Amino acid sequence: MRDVIVVFIFVVWLLFAFLRPHVGVLLLSWLGYMNPHRLSWGFAYNLPLSYTAALVTIPVFLFSKEKKSIPINAITIFWLLFLGWICITTLAAFHPEQAQQQLIKVLKIQIVIYLTLAMFTSKERIHQLLWVIVVSIGFYGVKGGVFTLMTGGSGRVWGPEDSFIHDNNELAVALLMIVPLMVYLRGYLKKTWQQHLMLACIALVILSVLGTQSRGAFVAILSLGVFFWLKSNNKLASFLAFLILGGFTLYFMPESWFDRMQTITEYKSDASAMGRIHAWTLAWNIANERLLGGGFNLWSSSTYLQFLPSYDPSQQAYVAHSIYFSVLGEHGWIGLILFLGVFFASWRTASRMIKQYKEVPEKRWIADLARMCQLSLIAYMSGGAFLSLSYFDLPWHIAAILALMNNMNNSVSKKI
């Protein structure tokens, strides 16, 4: 039955995509974030739904009246330079075949983001995209929150199989990234019951983050909490909300949860933590010796033996466990600078729009959303310090939304 429901929803969306290509982007985003076919148990599980959606969306977009250009600003300049650079580093990768496969996977994700940059040029379309993202990822947050309540916090929450967010750590960061977006959307709901429902969903998503038992997410929660309080218009209410969350955590979460969080300070006795440190040292050594880095998927025994011969094989990590060291090892210092440039430019752009529009009623939504996008980036940049999520769709979509609003901002200024 699940297979039939998933395929039915997919076909309906696909029919609309023939008429409006931006619906195809929404469909691709739904498939990318929610992975609904992974919730089925039959024929739909391995169907090439994203491939089919792309085959429809791209030609329809090319022959439509939609504009075929993207906004050019600091965000997209760093972005395009980064994409060009990772293509170059792939040519010199340690494992060319594996690196090419990963490059193709990354570029497929980037195509969807490019289509977003080209077509989502209005408030209405941006809001549609936000709802798709929030519902797609939030589904696992609400479900995970209920599961955490039912198990008393003793069970661990996981994401959809064969996806970026299957692991508990990755799911936790993705959930934290959508919390600010949920807060933003709640502010634009008109009915009281809708606002209360969204508030309940936010609470369940946060509870789900705790239920993942992710140590990286715990660090991200603290970072997000501090910046949320700084960005909040009602600091007293925000402070009280954090006190309630802290009190609930102390009262509800089991001792095993606290034991796991305590290992953050005991990393030397944790094989997983030491594996991360070895991987980070490996990335550092490669970047210092090779301008182009090691290319995608460099994390192999042969690479460790060459650049970190003293490592302990029992503590070897086959991923970087950090967005920063992942990019550093795979694409060198230039790649890391360009990668960070994208998100630094995104942050600066958001700050400028907040300052410009926070007192302008008709453009207040730009300032509100820019503020929440900054909080999403805080969750990503802090939680991502311990996770291999460099090419996950969501932070790039956040950057795209800021680039689009900046372009809308400049268009308005020119008209004035």
C-alpha positions in Angstrom: 0.0 0.0 0.0 2.8 2.4 0.8 4.4 1.8 -2.6 1.1 2.7 -4.3 0.7 5.9 -2.3 4.2 7.1 -2.9 4.0 6.4 -6.7 0.5 8.1 -6.9 1.8 11.3 -5.2 4.9 11.2 -7.4 2.8 10.9 -10.6 0.5 13.8 -9.6 3.4 16.1 -8.9 5.0 15.0 -12.2 1.9 15.9 -14.2 2.0 19.4 -12.7 5.7 19.7 -13.5 4.9 19.4 -17.2 3.0 22.6 -16.9 5.1 24.4 -14.3 8.7 23.4 -14.2 9.2 24.9 -10.7 6.9 22.2 -9.4 9.5 19.7 -10.8 12.1 21.3 -8.5 9.7 21.0 -5.6 9.3 17.3 -6.5 13.0 16.8 -6.7 13.5 18.5 -3.3 10.8 16.3 -1.8 12.5 13.2 -3.1 15.9 14.4 -2.0 15.0 15.4 1.5 12.3 12.9 2.5 13.2 9.9 0.4 9.6 8.7 0.5 10.3 5.6 -1.5 12.6 4.4 1.3 9.5 4.2 3.5 8.0 1.6 1.2 8.8 -2.1 1.4 8.0 -3.2 -2.2 8.4 -2.2 -5.8 8.8 1.5 -5.1 11.9 1.2 -2.9 14.4 1.2 -5.8 12.4 3.0 -8.5 14.5 5.8 -10.2 12.0 8.5 -9.1 14.6 11.4 -8.9 16.0 10.4 -12.3 12.5 10.4 -13.8 11.6 13.8 -12.3 14.8 15.3 -13.6 14.2 13.9 -17.1 10.9 15.8 -17.1 11.9 19.0 -15.2 15.0 19.9 -17.1 13.6 19.8 -20.6 10.4 21.5 -19.6 12.5 24.3 -17.9 14.7 24.7 -21.0 11.6 25.1 -23.3 9.6 27.2 -20.8 9.5 31.0 -20.5 11.3 30.8 -17.2 14.5 32.9 -17.1 17.6 30.8 -17.8 20.1 32.8 -15.6 21.1 32.8 -12.0 21.8 35.8 -9.8 25.4 36.9 -9.8 26.6 38.0 -6.4 29.3 37.1 -3.9 27.5 33.9 -2.9 27.2 32.5 -6.4 30.7 33.7 -7.5 32.3 31.7 -4.7 29.8 28.9 -5.4 30.7 28.6 -9.1 34.4 28.8 -8.4 34.1 26.0 -5.9 32.2 23.8 -8.3 34.9 24.5 -11.0 37.6 23.7 -8.5 36.2 20.3 -7.4 36.0 19.3 -11.1 39.8 20.1 -11.4 40.7 18.2 -8.2 38.8 15.2 -9.4 41.2 14.9 -12.4 44.1 14.5 -9.9 42.2 12.3 -7.4 43.9 9.4 -5.7 41.1 7.1 -6.7 39.9 8.5 -10.1 37.0 6.2 -10.7 35.5 6.6 -7.3 36.1 10.3 -7.3 34.3 10.7 -10.7 31.3 8.8 -9.3 31.1 11.1 -6.3 31.6 14.2 -8.5 28.6 13.1 -10.6 26.5 12.6 -7.5 27.5 16.1 -6.2 26.8 17.8 -9.5 23.3 16.2 -9.7 22.5 17.8 -6.4 23.9 21.1 -7.6 21.7 21.0 -10.7 18.6 21.0 -8.5 20.0 24.0 -6.7 20.8 25.7 -10.0 17.2 25.2 -11.1 16.1 26.7 -7.7 18.3 29.8 -8.4 16.8 30.2 -11.8 13.1 29.8 -11.0 12.4 30.6 -7.4 12.4 34.4 -7.8 9.3 35.3 -5.7 8.2 35.2 -2.1 5.5 32.7 -3.0 7.9 30.2 -4.6 10.4 30.6 -1.8 7.7 29.8 0.7 6.7 26.8 -1.3 10.2 25.5 -1.2 10.5 26.1 2.5 7.3 24.1 3.2 8.6 21.2 1.1 11.9 21.2 3.0 10.3 21.6 6.5 7.6 18.9 5.8 10.1 16.5 4.2 12.7 16.6 7.0 10.2 17.5 9.7 8.3 14.3 9.1 11.2 12.3 10.6 11.5 14.8 13.4 7.9 14.6 14.5 8.0 10.8 14.1 11.3 10.6 16.0 9.9 12.9 18.7 6.9 10.6 19.3 9.3 7.6 19.3 11.5 9.3 21.9 8.5 10.0 24.2 7.3 6.4 23.8 10.7 4.9 24.6 11.6 7.3 27.4 14.6 8.5 25.4 16.3 5.1 25.5 15.8 4.3 21.8 17.9 6.0 19.1 16.3 8.0 16.3 17.4 7.3 12.7 16.7 8.8 9.3 15.6 7.2 6.0 17.8 4.5 4.6 20.3 5.2 1.8 20.1 8.9 2.3 22.3 11.8 3.5 20.5 11.8 6.8 20.2 8.1 7.6 22.8 8.2 10.4 21.6 9.6 13.7 24.2 12.3 13.7 23.4 13.6 10.2 19.6 13.5 10.9 20.1 15.5 14.1 21.9 18.3 12.3 19.4 18.4 9.5 16.5 18.6 12.1 18.3 21.5 13.9 18.7 23.3 10.6 14.9 23.2 9.9 13.9 24.4 13.4 14.6 28.1 12.5 12.7 27.7 9.2 9.8 26.2 11.2 9.9 29.2 13.5 9.8 31.5 10.5 6.9 29.7 8.8 4.9 29.7 12.1 5.1 33.5 12.1 3.3 33.6 8.7 0.5 31.2 9.7 -2.8 33.1 10.1 -4.9 30.7 12.2 -4.2 30.1 15.9 -4.6 26.3 15.7 -2.1 26.2 12.9 0.4 28.2 15.0 -0.2 25.8 18.0 0.3 22.8 15.7 3.6 24.1 14.4 4.8 24.9 17.9 4.0 21.3 18.9 5.9 20.0 15.8 8.9 22.2 16.7 8.9 20.7 20.2 8.8 17.2 18.8 11.6 17.9 16.4 13.8 19.2 19.2 12.9 16.1 21.2 13.8 14.0 18.3 17.2 15.7 18.1 17.8 14.7 21.7 16.6 11.2 20.8 19.3 10.7 18.2 21.8 10.8 21.1 24.2 12.6 18.8 27.1 14.3 20.6 27.7 16.6 17.6 24.1 17.7 17.7 24.4 18.5 21.5 27.2 20.9 20.6 25.1 22.3 17.8 22.1 22.8 20.1 24.2 24.9 22.5 25.5 27.0 19.6 22.1 27.4 18.0 20.6 28.3 21.4 23.1 31.1 22.0 22.6 32.6 18.6 18.8 32.1 18.7 18.7 34.1 21.9 20.9 36.8 20.4 18.7 37.1 17.3 15.4 36.8 19.2 13.1 39.8 19.5 11.8 38.5 22.8 14.9 37.5 24.8 13.1 36.7 28.0 10.7 34.3 26.3 13.6 32.6 24.5 15.6 32.3 27.7 12.6 30.7 29.5 12.1 28.3 26.6 15.7 27.2 26.9 15.3 26.7 30.7 12.3 24.6 30.1 14.1 22.5 27.5 17.1 22.1 29.9 14.8 21.1 32.7 12.9 18.6 30.5 16.2 17.1 29.3 17.4 16.6 32.9 14.1 15.1 34.0 13.2 13.0 31.0 16.4 11.7 29.2 17.8 8.4 30.6 21.2 8.1 32.3 22.6 6.4 29.1 22.0 9.7 27.2 24.1 11.7 29.8 26.8 9.0 29.7 27.0 9.4 26.0 27.2 13.2 26.1 29.9 12.9 28.8 32.2 11.1 26.4 32.7 14.4 24.5 35.3 15.3 27.1 36.8 11.8 27.2 37.7 11.6 23.5 41.0 9.9 24.1 39.3 6.7 25.3 36.7 6.8 22.5 37.7 4.9 19.4 35.2 6.8 17.2 36.6 10.2 18.4 40.2 9.0 17.8 39.2 7.9 14.4 38.0 11.4 13.7 41.3 12.9 14.9 43.3 10.5 12.6 41.1 11.5 9.7 41.5 15.2 10.4 45.3 14.8 10.6 45.3 12.9 7.4 43.4 15.6 5.6 45.7 18.3 7.0 48.8 16.4 5.8 47.4 15.8 2.3 46.4 19.5 1.9 49.8 20.6 3.0 51.5 18.4 0.5 49.1 18.6 -2.5 47.6 21.8 -3.9 44.7 19.9 -5.3 44.1 17.6 -2.3 43.4 14.0 -2.7 40.0 14.2 -4.5 36.7 12.6 -3.5 36.7 9.3 -1.6 40.4 9.5 -0.6 39.8 7.7 2.7 41.5 4.4 2.1 44.1 2.3 3.8 46.7 3.1 1.1 46.2 6.8 1.7 46.6 6.4 5.4 49.8 4.4 5.0 51.2 7.1 2.7 50.3 10.3 4.6 49.8 9.0 8.2 51.9 5.8 8.5 51.8 5.9 12.3 48.0 5.5 12.5 46.3 2.7 14.3 44.3 0.6 11.8 41.7 -0.2 14.5 40.8 3.5 14.7 40.8 4.2 11.0 37.9 6.4 9.7 36.7 6.0 6.1 35.1 9.4 6.1 36.3 12.7 7.4 33.6 13.2 10.0 33.8 17.0 9.4 32.6 19.2 6.6 35.8 21.3 7.0 38.4 18.5 7.0 36.4 16.6 4.3 36.8 19.5 1.9 40.3 20.3 3.1 41.5 16.7 2.4 39.6 16.2 -0.8 40.1 19.6 -2.4 43.0 21.3 -0.6 43.3 24.7 1.0 41.9 26.5 -2.1 38.8 24.2 -2.0 38.3 24.9 1.7 38.6 28.7 1.2 36.1 28.6 -1.6 33.7 26.4 0.4 33.9 28.7 3.4 33.5 31.7 1.1 30.1 30.5 0.0 28.8 30.5 3.5 30.6 33.6 4.7 29.1 35.5 1.8 25.7 34.0 2.7 26.1 35.2 6.3 27.2 38.7 5.2 24.4 38.9 2.7 21.8 37.9 5.3 23.2 40.5 7.8 22.9 43.2 5.2 19.3 42.4 4.4 18.3 42.1 8.0 19.7 45.6 8.7 18.0 47.1 5.6 14.6 45.6 5.9 13.8 44.9 9.6 11.9 48.2 9.8 10.2 48.0 6.3 6.8 46.3 6.7 6.4 45.1 3.1 9.9 43.7 3.0 10.0 42.5 6.6 9.7 38.9 5.5 13.1 39.1 3.9 14.7 40.3 7.1 12.9 37.6 9.1 13.8 34.8 6.8 17.4 36.0 6.5 17.7 35.9 10.3 16.4 32.3 10.4 18.7 31.3 7.5 21.6 32.5 9.6 20.5 30.3 12.5 20.2 27.3 10.1 23.8 28.0 9.0 24.9 28.1 12.6 23.4 24.7 13.2 25.2 23.4 10.0 28.6 25.0 10.6 28.7 23.9 14.3 27.2 20.4 13.9 29.0 19.9 10.6 32.3 20.2 12.4 31.9 16.5 13.4 29.9 15.2 10.3 30.6 14.5 6.6 27.8 16.6 5.3 29.8 18.9 3.0 27.6 18.2 -0.1 24.2 17.8 1.7 21.5 19.7 -0.2 20.1 21.8 2.6 22.9 24.3 3.4 23.3 24.9 -0.3 19.5 25.5 -0.6 19.9 28.0 2.3 22.6 29.8 0.4 20.5 29.8 -2.7 17.5 31.3 -0.9 19.8 34.1 0.5 21.2 34.7 -3.0 17.7 34.9 -4.4 16.4 37.4 -1.8 19.5 39.5 -2.3 18.8 39.6 -6.0 15.1 40.6 -5.3 16.5 43.2 -2.9 18.7 44.7 -5.6 15.9 44.6 -8.2 13.7 46.6 -5.8 16.5 49.1 -5.2 17.0 49.7 -8.9 13.3 50.3 -9.5 13.3 52.8 -6.6 
